[in-house]
């Protein structure tokens, strides 16, 4: 009887833990975060070359920022000589996570 209870308990835990994984982070969340982290690195390079931050994606075209625009919404909300703010979020997500980078607010936050 004890092996049967253990089998049921392990089966329940296996199914429960695997099914909850997608609730907390889905692939679109991972892609949105990575797109913003890539943009942060590109903005650093752009700033070193131009002594200002890029205001649009056309300015950073040579850096080959790659992300799936159907899955990730990425925007440079504002940019200036010494500061910028960018956001990234999954276009269609059940988690409603938003990733942002703001030089005035201390960097990357979620």
N, C-alpha and C positions, 0 to 999 in steps of 0.2 A: 504494500500500500504506500509506503514511504517513497519509493522510486516514482510512482505515479504522480504523487503530489509535487515532487521535485520537477518532474517533466512538465507538468502543467504550469508551475510557477516560472520556470525558465522560458517556456513558450510564451507566456503572458508578457514577461519582461522583454523578451526579444521583439515581439510584435509591437508593444507599447513604445519602447524606446526608439525603434526604427520609424514608426509612424509620426512621432513628434519632431523628428529632425527637420522636416520641411517647414514646420510652423515657424521656427525661429530664424532660419536663414535659407533662402531659396537661391537658385543659381543667378537670378536677375539681381539680387542684392549683392552678390559677390562681384558680378560684372559692373554694377554701378559704383561700388567702392573702388574697384581697380581702375575704372575709367577716371575717377577723380584723382586717385593717387598718381596716375600717369600724367594727368594735366598739371598737378602740382610740380612734378619734376620738370615738365616742359616749361612751365612758367619760371622756374628757377634758372634754367638755361637761357630763356628769352631775356630775363632781367640782367643776367651777366653780360649779354651781348648788346643790349639796348638801353640799359639803365632805366627801364620802366617795365611795367607788366603789360602783357597783351590784352587788348580789349575785346578781341573777337577771334574766332577760329581761323579766319582767313590770314591773320598775321602769323599764326603758328603752323601753317600748312606744311612747311618744310620738315617739321619734326615728326610727321607721320603718326599723329594721334589716332589710334584705332579703337573703335568701340562700335557696337551694334546699335544704330540709332533707333531701331524698332524696339529694342529692349531697354535701352538706357536713355534717359533724358539728362543731358549735360549742358550746363549754361554758365558762362562767365557773367555774373550779374552786374558787377562793377569792377573797374580797374583804373588805376591811376599811376602816378609816378612811383609812389612808395607803398601802395596797398592794392589788394584785390580781394574779391569775394566770388566764389564759385560754388555751385551746388550740383549734385548728382542724385538721381533717384531712378528706381526701376519704373519703366513706363507702365507696366501692368503688374502690380504686386499685391499679394495678400498681406504683406507685413507692414506696409506704409512706412518704410524706413527712408530717411532722407540723410544724405551725407553732405557735409559742407566744409569748406575751407575758407577762413576769413582771417586775414593778417591782423585786423584790429581786435578780433575776439580770441586770439591765441592759437590759431592754427586749425587743425582738423578736428571736427566733432560730428557726432551723429545725432 
